[in-house]
């Protein structure tokens, strides 16, 4: 029989924050690598010295914006209900 565990809401929020921060950091690293590869190997034209743009830049901006919006929603929800208080202190898994 599986063991019943309890996760505190603050622990759950911490894991969520870690996931959002990891997504933002990984997006930054991948975009930087993409930019460096495009800058060093100008197959179709001149090398770019500015950040990615066009569809590529749109994708990276969308990932960052969505992650930021979700993180903001997560931190807003951590403020509690309408009266500022949480209904429960733990979530069962």
Protein Blocks (a to p, Z undefined) as FASTA:
>chain_A
ZZdddddfklmmmmmmmmmmmmmmmmmmmmmmmmmmmmmmcfbbcddfbdcehjllmmmm
mmmmmmmmmmmmmmmmmnopfnopafbfbdcZZ
